[in-house]
């Protein structure tokens, strides 16, 4: 017959090991900052690239227009949102 003290000791040791592992795997402030910064870049870079490309295309036309700029900013926001979504799902 198993000793109740041995069972209790094994359960307590297993719980303590799980707590130590959870403490080691907990993300620190630097890791969280890098994660949020990466999300920001994934969203902002396509938007800014779309704005600059749209501005360049609008300047090629003779008439004053913001059609390309606005269209590519919206496309950049959509691409950035998809990037962030896919990064979070990973």
RAUR-V571217 format. One record per pair of residues at least 12 apart in sequence whose C-alpha atoms are under 10 Angstrom apart, sorted by the first residue. I is the first residue (numbers start at 1). J is the second residue. D is the distance in Angstrom with one decimal. If there is no record, write none. Layout:
i j d
I J D
I J D
//
This chain:
i j d
35 87 10.0
35 88 9.8
38 84 8.9
38 87 9.2
39 80 9.1
39 81 9.5
39 83 8.4
39 84 5.9
39 85 9.3
39 87 7.7
39 88 8.5
40 80 9.0
40 84 8.3
41 80 8.7
41 83 9.8
41 84 9.2
42 79 9.0
42 80 5.8
42 81 8.1
42 82 9.1
42 83 6.0
42 84 6.1
42 85 9.8
42 87 8.6
43 76 8.1
43 77 6.9
43 78 8.8
43 79 7.7
43 80 3.9
43 81 6.0
43 82 8.5
43 83 6.8
43 84 6.4
43 85 9.8
44 76 8.1
44 77 7.7
44 79 9.8
44 80 6.7
44 81 9.3
45 76 8.0
45 77 9.2
45 79 9.6
45 80 7.5
46 72 9.1
46 73 8.2
46 74 9.8
46 75 8.2
46 76 4.6
46 77 6.9
46 78 8.7
46 79 6.5
46 80 5.7
46 81 9.5
46 83 9.2
47 72 7.6
47 73 5.3
47 74 7.5
47 75 7.5
47 76 3.9
47 77 5.3
47 78 8.4
47 79 7.9
47 80 6.8
47 81 9.8
48 72 9.2
48 73 7.2
48 76 7.3
48 77 9.0
49 72 8.4
49 73 8.1
49 76 7.3
50 68 8.8
50 69 7.1
50 70 8.6
50 71 8.2
50 72 4.6
50 73 5.0
50 74 8.0
50 75 7.1
50 76 5.4
50 77 8.6
50 79 9.8
51 68 8.4
51 69 5.4
51 70 7.3
51 71 8.6
51 72 6.1
51 73 5.1
51 74 8.9
51 75 9.5
51 76 7.9
52 68 9.8
52 69 7.4
52 72 8.7
52 73 8.7
53 68 8.1
53 69 7.2
53 72 7.4
53 73 9.1
54 66 7.9
54 67 7.9
54 68 4.5
54 69 3.7
54 70 7.2
54 71 7.5
54 72 5.7
54 73 7.6
55 67 9.1
55 68 6.9
55 69 5.1
55 70 8.8
55 72 9.0
55 73 9.8
56 68 8.7
56 69 8.2
57 69 7.7
58 70 10.0
//
